Amino acid sequence: MVISSSIGALLLGLAPPAGQTLDRLVSANGRGALVFDGSASSGAVLSDFRDHLYQQYSADSPPGRDLLYDAYFGLGDGSSGAWLTTTSLATYQLGTGIIEIDRSTTDLHITEFAFAPQGLARPAYVQLLHVENVSATTQSPRLFSLHNHHLGDERDGAYVGDEDIWVQGNVLAEAGSNTGLGMAVVALSDPSSVSCDTIWARMPTQGALDGRCGTLEKPWTNDDQVGGWQWDPGDLAPGEDAWVGVVVGFFNDHDATQAVTPIQDWIAGRGPADLLAQEQADWASFQASLTTPDDATDDELAVYHQALVFLKMGQVTEDGAAFGQIPASLPVSADGATGDDSFTHIWNITWVRDSAYAIAALTAAGRTQQARDALSFLLQDKAGNYAHLLGSDYSLSVCRLYGDGSEWSDDDGTGPNVELDNFGLLLWALSQYVDATGDLDFVSSHADIIFGGIADVLVAVVGEDGLVMADSSIWERHWDGNQQHFAYTQTWAVRGLRDAARLAAAVGDDDRAVGYSTAAEGIAASICAELVDEDGVLAASSEQLQMGSGYLDIAGVDALNNGTFDAASTIGQASLSAWTEGLAVASGGGLARNDDGDLYDLQEWIWADLRLAQARRRACQTDDARALEDWVTAQAVANHWTLPELLTADTAAFAGPAPMMGFGSGLYVLNLLGRAQAEADCADGVGPTCEIEGGDSGGSQTDSGGSQADSGADSGADSGGASPGTADGGCACVEAGKASGGWLVAPLLVFLLRRRTCRRR
C-alpha cells in the first residue's frame, strides 16, 4: 500500500482495536459519495451512493437521494456460489479515501477495494476485487458482481418503480424510465457473462449467469431492476492471483454516455491493480502537501492525516455555484450505534459556523487554495431573507446554505434560526487565511460583502446593553422568544470585529478599522457586565444568568480560545472548573454541550472535547489537556481514525454523523497545530479578563507541564498594567496584547489594533 512517507510507519493495515462502534465508512471525491455499511455481519456491503455531497441544491430543487441499495461481489464454481457479504475487517487504507474489505475464504485471500476516485471529475466510484490462491492446490474461481440501484419512481417508500436496464459491450446501465436518473457499470476487463434476471438467487444456486439482459435499443423495463457481471479468470495455481473490477458512474436524462465516456477516458486502458496504485499515489501526493505537527504522537498523526483526507473528500468540486463548499458532514451517520434511531441524522448541509472551523484548519495545514475556495462559496452574497429581523440588509447566511450558495434557515414552528455568530466566525476564518497567504486581493475583491454586508452589520446590531442582539447562536435555539444574548455569539463578534479592523486597515479603510476596533472592545466590556456571574463563570446567555441557575454551556469556551479572555485568568479558571464539573458525562470521557437537559444536548460532543482541550492548554492545565486529547484520539483510532459529532453519554459509542467536517476533522487539525501557541499563551501570563467583585483579575498558574492546582485561585498578575479609565459598560479597560499579521502596517497596528481587557465591577 502506498502512502505519504510522513506517515508510512504508522498504523496502516492494522485492525481498529477494541472499542469500535463505527461500522459505516465513506469515500467521496467532491462530486459523489459512496458508503460501505458493515453494521451487520450478514450484509457488509456498499449501501449508499449520492451524486452530490450536499443535501439539496436550491429551495426549488428536490432533495438529493440515495441511488444505491447495495452492491457486492460473489464467488462461484460453475454449479453453486455465494455472495461476498461478510467480512472479518473493513477499514480505510490510512491517509486515503480507499476502503479495504477482507472477504477471504479458506483457500482464497480475497480483498475488496472501494473508493470515489480523486482523479475522475464525475460522481462515480470504483469497486475492485483481488483474489489470491493461498491453498496448496489449483483453484478455478468464478467471480461475480451485483448492482442494485434505486433510480425509478417511488413504490412504498423505495425508488424502484419503472426502471430500465440494458447492456452495451462492457457497460451495464440502469435508469429510471420516468426520472432519467441512471448508473453505468463499466467492467474493467471483458466479462464472460451478464444477467439482469433474479441475479441474487440465480448465482448462488447455479454458480453462473444466464447472459440475458435488455439492449440499448430495447431495454428491459420493470420495477426494481438488478444486474451483474460474471468473470472467469481461469485456473489459479498456488500463489497466483486475479483482479476484476468495475467503475460505476452517475448519469441523467437517460444518457449513459454522460458517465461512460469520461469513465473510459479516465481508465485509459488501465486494469484494476493500476487504478488502485494510481489512487494510492494521488493520496500520497496530497499527504506530502500538508503541514505536519511537530509534537504529535503516532496515533495523533494517524488521526490528523485521516482528518485532512475527510476535509478533502468532503469539499464540493463540481462546477458552478456549488463549488468549494464544505458541508458539516459527509452523507453518512454512525447508524445503529445507540441501538435505536435517536441520532441517525446526517448533516451534509453547509453551515457557515462549521465551515469557518474547516477553513481555519485547511489554512493552518497548508491547504490554502481549499480554504480560499470555501471562503468564495460563502461570500456569494445570496443572503438577506431575514433582514426584517435584523433591521439591516446583510450578505452572509444567518444559518446554513443550499448547494447553490443561497441562504437556508430551518423553522421548527418556533421561528427560523438566525445565528449571528456566523458573522464573527467568518471574519476570523478569513483573517486566518489572509494572515497565512497575504492575499489582500481577495479581501479587496469582496470588500463590499466583507465590510458592508458582514462587519458593518455586526456593528449595527449592537444594542443599548452593548451586546450583539439576541439570536439563535451555535445550538440553534430558533426565534419567536427563544433567542437570547448568547456568550458564543458575543465572543465571536469581539474576535471577528478585531480581525475586521485589521483587514480594513490593511486595505486602507481607516475609518472602518477604528469603528470595528471600538465596537469589539465595547462588546467585550459588556460581556463582563452582562454574562459573568459573581464567581467569574461565563454564562450561556445573559437571560439564563438572570434566572440564577442552569446557565452552564461549554460554547463559552471559545472566549478563552479566540482571545476575548485569558484562559489562565479568574474568569478562565472559574469557567473551566464549572464546565468540567457540571457537564461531565457518565462515560467519564468528555463533556455534554450544556445543562439544558435535551437528549441531544446531553451526549458527549467532540466539539466540546476539542475546544476544552485547547483552552486547558491556554490555562496551563497541560496534563488535563493531554488526557482529553488522548481520550478523543483513542476513540478515533478505534473507529477508523474518524471523528463523529457525538459519543453517547453512557458508553461513548459513536452517534450522529461520522465523520464531521468542521466540528470534528477541522477542530482536531486546529488543536494539534495550535498546541504550541496555546502553551505560549499560557507562558505569557494572565492577559484579558474581567475583574470579579471581591477579588483581583489574576489566575492561579503553574508551569506548563502540570495541572492547574486551584481553578478559582487569584494568584496571577495582570499583564495589562493600570487601568486608564472606565468604559460605558462599567468595566475598566487596559491594554493587554497586540495583534499579529505581517501584512499590516506596523504604526497603524499600534493605534488601531491594541486589545483592551474589561473588568466587571
Solvent accessible surface area in square Angstrom, and as a share of the most:
residue,aa,sasa,rsa
1,M,113,0.51
2,V,73,0.42
3,I,24,0.12
4,S,5,0.03
5,S,114,0.74
6,S,60,0.39
7,I,1,0.01
8,G,38,0.37
9,A,102,0.79
10,L,26,0.13
11,L,38,0.19
12,L,41,0.20
13,G,39,0.37
14,L,107,0.53
15,A,64,0.49
16,P,18,0.11
17,P,71,0.45
18,A,103,0.80
19,G,52,0.50
20,Q,69,0.30
21,T,48,0.28
22,L,1,0.01
23,D,50,0.26
24,R,29,0.10
25,L,1,0.01
26,V,0,0.00
27,S,0,0.00
28,A,0,0.00
29,N,12,0.06
30,G,0,0.00
31,R,43,0.16
32,G,0,0.00
33,A,1,0.01
34,L,0,0.00
35,V,1,0.01
36,F,2,0.01
37,D,27,0.14
38,G,19,0.18
39,S,62,0.40
40,A,50,0.39
41,S,87,0.56
42,S,89,0.58
43,G,28,0.27
44,A,1,0.00
45,V,13,0.07
46,L,0,0.00
47,S,19,0.12
48,D,20,0.11
49,F,0,0.00
50,R,49,0.18
51,D,20,0.10
52,H,63,0.28
53,L,1,0.01
54,Y,10,0.04
55,Q,54,0.24
56,Q,28,0.12
57,Y,90,0.34
58,S,22,0.14
59,A,68,0.53
60,D,144,0.74
61,S,28,0.18
62,P,110,0.69
63,P,86,0.54
64,G,36,0.35
65,R,50,0.18
66,D,42,0.22
67,L,2,0.01
68,L,1,0.01
69,Y,127,0.48
70,D,21,0.11
71,A,0,0.00
72,Y,24,0.09
73,F,0,0.00
74,G,0,0.00
75,L,32,0.16
76,G,6,0.06
77,D,95,0.49
78,G,34,0.33
79,S,77,0.49
80,S,52,0.34
81,G,22,0.21
82,A,59,0.46
83,W,38,0.13
84,L,17,0.08
85,T,24,0.14
86,T,80,0.47
87,T,40,0.23
88,S,99,0.64
89,L,53,0.26
90,A,14,0.11
91,T,6,0.04
92,Y,2,0.01
93,Q,4,0.02
94,L,0,0.00
95,G,0,0.00
96,T,1,0.01
97,G,1,0.01
98,I,0,0.00
99,I,0,0.00
100,E,38,0.17
101,I,0,0.00
102,D,38,0.20
103,R,8,0.03
104,S,51,0.33
105,T,60,0.35
106,T,131,0.76
107,D,55,0.29
108,L,9,0.04
109,H,80,0.36
110,I,0,0.00
111,T,12,0.07
112,E,0,0.00
113,F,13,0.06
114,A,0,0.00
115,F,0,0.00
116,A,0,0.00
117,P,0,0.00
118,Q,41,0.18
119,G,49,0.47
120,L,8,0.04
121,A,61,0.47
122,R,54,0.20
123,P,17,0.11
124,A,0,0.00
125,Y,0,0.00
126,V,0,0.00
127,Q,0,0.00
128,L,0,0.00
129,L,0,0.00
130,H,36,0.16
131,V,0,0.00
132,E,53,0.24
133,N,1,0.01
134,V,82,0.47
135,S,23,0.15
136,A,95,0.73
137,T,84,0.49
138,T,75,0.44
139,Q,39,0.17
140,S,63,0.41
141,P,8,0.05
142,R,71,0.26
143,L,0,0.00
144,F,0,0.00
145,S,0,0.00
146,L,3,0.02
147,H,2,0.01
148,N,18,0.09
149,H,1,0.01
150,H,27,0.12
151,L,0,0.00
152,G,0,0.00
153,D,36,0.19
154,E,87,0.39
155,R,94,0.34
156,D,151,0.78
157,G,62,0.60
158,A,33,0.26
159,Y,85,0.33
160,V,16,0.09
161,G,0,0.00
162,D,45,0.23
163,E,0,0.00
164,D,12,0.06
165,I,1,0.00
166,W,8,0.03
167,V,32,0.18
168,Q,99,0.44
169,G,69,0.66
170,N,45,0.23
171,V,13,0.07
172,L,4,0.02
173,A,0,0.00
174,E,5,0.02
175,A,0,0.00
176,G,0,0.00
177,S,40,0.26
178,N,106,0.54
179,T,48,0.28
180,G,8,0.08
181,L,37,0.18
182,G,0,0.00
183,M,0,0.00
184,A,0,0.00
185,V,2,0.01
186,V,1,0.01
187,A,2,0.02
188,L,24,0.12
189,S,45,0.29
190,D,126,0.65
191,P,32,0.20
192,S,64,0.42
193,S,25,0.16
194,V,17,0.09
195,S,0,0.00
196,C,6,0.04
197,D,43,0.22
198,T,66,0.39
199,I,0,0.00
200,W,120,0.42
201,A,50,0.39
202,R,43,0.16
203,M,0,0.00
204,P,38,0.24
205,T,98,0.57
206,Q,93,0.41
207,G,0,0.00
208,A,24,0.19
209,L,17,0.09
210,D,49,0.25
211,G,46,0.44
212,R,117,0.43
213,C,22,0.13
214,G,3,0.03
215,T,64,0.37
216,L,82,0.41
217,E,147,0.66
218,K,162,0.69
219,P,44,0.27
220,W,76,0.27
221,T,77,0.45
222,N,97,0.50
223,D,60,0.31
224,D,57,0.29
225,Q,14,0.06
226,V,5,0.03
227,G,0,0.00
228,G,0,0.00
229,W,6,0.02
230,Q,7,0.03
231,W,7,0.02
232,D,67,0.35
233,P,49,0.31
234,G,36,0.35
235,D,102,0.53
236,L,8,0.04
237,A,39,0.30
238,P,69,0.43
239,G,54,0.52
240,E,86,0.38
241,D,67,0.35
242,A,15,0.11
243,W,65,0.23
244,V,4,0.02
245,G,0,0.00
246,V,0,0.00
247,V,0,0.00
248,V,0,0.00
249,G,0,0.00
250,F,18,0.08
251,F,0,0.00
252,N,56,0.29
253,D,111,0.57
254,H,69,0.31
255,D,59,0.31
256,A,13,0.10
257,T,83,0.48
258,Q,64,0.28
259,A,0,0.00
260,V,19,0.11
261,T,71,0.41
262,P,39,0.24
263,I,0,0.00
264,Q,82,0.37
265,D,102,0.53
266,W,36,0.13
267,I,17,0.09
268,A,75,0.58
269,G,81,0.78
270,R,61,0.22
271,G,23,0.22
272,P,13,0.08
273,A,42,0.33
274,D,75,0.39
275,L,1,0.00
276,L,15,0.08
277,A,50,0.39
278,Q,72,0.32
279,E,2,0.01
280,Q,13,0.06
281,A,45,0.35
282,D,43,0.22
283,W,2,0.01
284,A,19,0.14
285,S,75,0.48
286,F,11,0.05
287,Q,3,0.01
288,A,81,0.63
289,S,54,0.35
290,L,17,0.09
291,T,65,0.38
292,T,47,0.27
293,P,12,0.07
294,D,151,0.78
295,D,79,0.41
296,A,20,0.16
297,T,64,0.37
298,D,87,0.45
299,D,58,0.30
300,E,2,0.01
301,L,25,0.12
302,A,0,0.00
303,V,0,0.00
304,Y,0,0.00
305,H,0,0.00
306,Q,0,0.00
307,A,1,0.01
308,L,0,0.00
309,V,0,0.00
310,F,1,0.00
311,L,0,0.00
312,K,54,0.23
313,M,0,0.00
314,G,1,0.01
315,Q,8,0.04
316,V,0,0.00
317,T,51,0.30
318,E,26,0.11
319,D,121,0.63
320,G,58,0.56
321,A,33,0.26
322,A,1,0.01
323,F,87,0.36
324,G,1,0.01
325,Q,2,0.01
326,I,2,0.01
327,P,1,0.01
328,A,1,0.01
329,S,2,0.01
330,L,2,0.01
331,P,5,0.03
332,V,1,0.01
333,S,3,0.02
334,A,5,0.04
335,D,64,0.33
336,G,45,0.43
337,A,29,0.22
338,T,44,0.26
339,G,72,0.69
340,D,76,0.39
341,D,114,0.59
342,S,50,0.32
343,F,14,0.06
344,T,46,0.27
345,H,48,0.21
346,I,39,0.20
347,W,68,0.24
348,N,1,0.01
349,I,5,0.03
350,T,0,0.00
351,W,15,0.05
352,V,0,0.00
353,R,7,0.02
354,D,8,0.04
355,S,1,0.01
356,A,0,0.00
357,Y,0,0.00
358,A,0,0.00
359,I,0,0.00
360,A,3,0.02
361,A,0,0.00
362,L,0,0.00
363,T,9,0.05
364,A,42,0.32
365,A,0,0.00
366,G,39,0.38
367,R,53,0.19
368,T,39,0.23
369,Q,113,0.50
370,Q,17,0.07
371,A,0,0.00
372,R,79,0.29
373,D,25,0.13
374,A,2,0.01
375,L,0,0.00
376,S,40,0.26
377,F,4,0.02
378,L,5,0.03
379,L,5,0.03
380,Q,54,0.24
381,D,73,0.38
382,K,82,0.35
383,A,25,0.19
384,G,25,0.24
385,N,93,0.48
386,Y,37,0.14
387,A,22,0.17
388,H,139,0.62
389,L,46,0.23
390,L,13,0.07
391,G,71,0.69
392,S,32,0.21
393,D,117,0.61
394,Y,9,0.03
395,S,13,0.08
396,L,0,0.00
397,S,3,0.02
398,V,0,0.00
399,C,0,0.00
400,R,23,0.08
401,L,6,0.03
402,Y,25,0.10
403,G,1,0.01
404,D,24,0.12
405,G,3,0.03
406,S,29,0.18
407,E,9,0.04
408,W,35,0.12
409,S,17,0.11
410,D,43,0.22
411,D,90,0.46
412,D,92,0.47
413,G,69,0.67
414,T,57,0.33
415,G,4,0.04
416,P,18,0.12
417,N,0,0.00
418,V,0,0.00
419,E,0,0.00
420,L,2,0.01
421,D,0,0.00
422,N,0,0.00
423,F,1,0.00
424,G,0,0.00
425,L,0,0.00
426,L,0,0.00
427,L,0,0.00
428,W,19,0.07
429,A,0,0.00
430,L,0,0.00
431,S,0,0.00
432,Q,52,0.23
433,Y,7,0.03
434,V,0,0.00
435,D,49,0.25
436,A,63,0.49
437,T,55,0.32
438,G,38,0.36
439,D,30,0.15
440,L,44,0.22
441,D,113,0.58
442,F,0,0.00
443,V,0,0.00
444,S,65,0.42
445,S,84,0.54
446,H,39,0.18
447,A,29,0.22
448,D,126,0.65
449,I,24,0.12
450,I,0,0.00
451,F,3,0.01
452,G,32,0.31
453,G,5,0.05
454,I,0,0.00
455,A,0,0.00
456,D,44,0.23
457,V,4,0.02
458,L,1,0.00
459,V,53,0.30
460,A,69,0.53
461,V,10,0.06
462,V,48,0.28
463,G,37,0.36
464,E,189,0.85
465,D,59,0.31
466,G,18,0.17
467,L,1,0.01
468,V,0,0.00
469,M,44,0.20
470,A,17,0.13
471,D,0,0.00
472,S,0,0.00
473,S,1,0.01
474,I,9,0.04
475,W,16,0.06
476,E,42,0.19
477,R,60,0.22
478,H,20,0.09
479,W,20,0.07
480,D,102,0.53
481,G,70,0.67
482,N,53,0.27
483,Q,46,0.20
484,Q,39,0.17
485,H,36,0.16
486,F,11,0.05
487,A,2,0.02
488,Y,4,0.01
489,T,0,0.00
490,Q,0,0.00
491,T,1,0.00
492,W,1,0.00
493,A,1,0.01
494,V,0,0.00
495,R,30,0.11
496,G,0,0.00
497,L,0,0.00
498,R,15,0.06
499,D,0,0.00
500,A,0,0.00
501,A,0,0.00
502,R,8,0.03
503,L,0,0.00
504,A,0,0.00
505,A,9,0.07
506,A,24,0.18
507,V,50,0.29
508,G,59,0.56
509,D,39,0.20
510,D,68,0.35
511,D,124,0.64
512,R,83,0.30
513,A,0,0.00
514,V,63,0.36
515,G,33,0.32
516,Y,4,0.02
517,S,16,0.10
518,T,82,0.48
519,A,18,0.14
520,A,0,0.00
521,E,5,0.02
522,G,34,0.33
523,I,1,0.00
524,A,3,0.02
525,A,2,0.02
526,S,5,0.03
527,I,1,0.01
528,C,0,0.00
529,A,32,0.24
530,E,57,0.26
531,L,0,0.00
532,V,0,0.00
533,D,16,0.08
534,E,137,0.61
535,D,96,0.50
536,G,0,0.00
537,V,13,0.07
538,L,2,0.01
539,A,1,0.01
540,A,6,0.04
541,S,0,0.00
542,S,7,0.04
543,E,54,0.24
544,Q,21,0.09
545,L,31,0.15
546,Q,143,0.63
547,M,154,0.69
548,G,54,0.52
549,S,78,0.50
550,G,43,0.41
551,Y,32,0.12
552,L,33,0.16
553,D,9,0.05
554,I,0,0.00
555,A,3,0.02
556,G,3,0.03
557,V,0,0.00
558,D,0,0.00
559,A,1,0.00
560,L,5,0.02
561,N,13,0.07
562,N,4,0.02
563,G,23,0.22
564,T,3,0.02
565,F,4,0.02
566,D,19,0.10
567,A,2,0.01
568,A,1,0.00
569,S,0,0.00
570,T,10,0.06
571,I,1,0.00
572,G,0,0.00
573,Q,0,0.00
574,A,12,0.09
575,S,0,0.00
576,L,3,0.02
577,S,29,0.19
578,A,23,0.18
579,W,0,0.00
580,T,44,0.26
581,E,139,0.62
582,G,41,0.39
583,L,5,0.03
584,A,65,0.51
585,V,14,0.08
586,A,91,0.70
587,S,36,0.23
588,G,67,0.64
589,G,18,0.17
590,G,5,0.05
591,L,6,0.03
592,A,5,0.04
593,R,12,0.04
594,N,2,0.01
595,D,50,0.26
596,D,68,0.35
597,G,46,0.45
598,D,77,0.40
599,L,111,0.55
600,Y,52,0.20
601,D,1,0.00
602,L,69,0.34
603,Q,12,0.05
604,E,0,0.00
605,W,6,0.02
606,I,1,0.00
607,W,1,0.00
608,A,0,0.00
609,D,0,0.00
610,L,4,0.02
611,R,11,0.04
612,L,1,0.01
613,A,1,0.00
614,Q,12,0.05
615,A,0,0.00
616,R,29,0.11
617,R,9,0.03
618,R,29,0.11
619,A,0,0.00
620,C,0,0.00
621,Q,12,0.05
622,T,20,0.12
623,D,75,0.39
624,D,51,0.27
625,A,0,0.00
626,R,70,0.26
627,A,63,0.49
628,L,7,0.03
629,E,3,0.02
630,D,66,0.34
631,W,63,0.22
632,V,1,0.00
633,T,8,0.04
634,A,52,0.40
635,Q,26,0.12
636,A,0,0.00
637,V,16,0.09
638,A,6,0.05
639,N,1,0.00
640,H,2,0.01
641,W,6,0.02
642,T,1,0.01
643,L,3,0.01
644,P,1,0.00
645,E,7,0.03
646,L,0,0.00
647,L,0,0.00
648,T,10,0.06
649,A,22,0.17
650,D,98,0.51
651,T,98,0.57
652,A,13,0.10
653,A,7,0.06
654,F,1,0.00
655,A,1,0.01
656,G,0,0.00
657,P,0,0.00
658,A,1,0.01
659,P,1,0.01
660,M,4,0.02
661,M,1,0.00
662,G,0,0.00
663,F,14,0.06
664,G,0,0.00
665,S,0,0.00
666,G,0,0.00
667,L,1,0.01
668,Y,2,0.01
669,V,0,0.00
670,L,25,0.12
671,N,3,0.01
672,L,5,0.02
673,L,45,0.22
674,G,15,0.15
675,R,2,0.01
676,A,77,0.60
677,Q,103,0.46
678,A,0,0.00
679,E,54,0.24
680,A,43,0.33
681,D,43,0.22
682,C,3,0.02
683,A,79,0.61
684,D,111,0.57
685,G,22,0.21
686,V,5,0.03
687,G,6,0.06
688,P,20,0.13
689,T,0,0.00
690,C,0,0.00
691,E,66,0.30
692,I,12,0.06
693,E,135,0.60
694,G,90,0.87
695,G,30,0.29
696,D,74,0.38
697,S,4,0.03
698,G,1,0.01
699,G,0,0.00
700,S,14,0.09
701,Q,65,0.29
702,T,46,0.27
703,D,105,0.55
704,S,48,0.31
705,G,51,0.49
706,G,20,0.19
707,S,46,0.30
708,Q,20,0.09
709,A,89,0.69
710,D,76,0.39
711,S,25,0.16
712,G,46,0.44
713,A,26,0.20
714,D,64,0.33
715,S,85,0.55
716,G,20,0.19
717,A,79,0.61
718,D,43,0.22
719,S,68,0.44
720,G,20,0.19
721,G,46,0.44
722,A,97,0.75
723,S,54,0.35
724,P,115,0.72
725,G,38,0.37
726,T,91,0.53
727,A,33,0.26
728,D,159,0.83
729,G,31,0.29
730,G,25,0.24
731,C,0,0.00
732,A,17,0.13
733,C,13,0.08
734,V,2,0.01
735,E,95,0.42
736,A,16,0.13
737,G,38,0.36
738,K,177,0.75
739,A,17,0.13
740,S,79,0.51
741,G,16,0.16
742,G,86,0.82
743,W,42,0.15
744,L,19,0.09
745,V,94,0.54
746,A,64,0.49
747,P,97,0.61
748,L,44,0.22
749,L,32,0.16
750,V,117,0.67
751,F,127,0.53
752,L,6,0.03
753,L,12,0.06
754,R,90,0.33
755,R,45,0.16
756,R,68,0.25
757,T,3,0.02
758,C,1,0.01
759,R,25,0.09
760,R,57,0.21
761,R,174,0.63
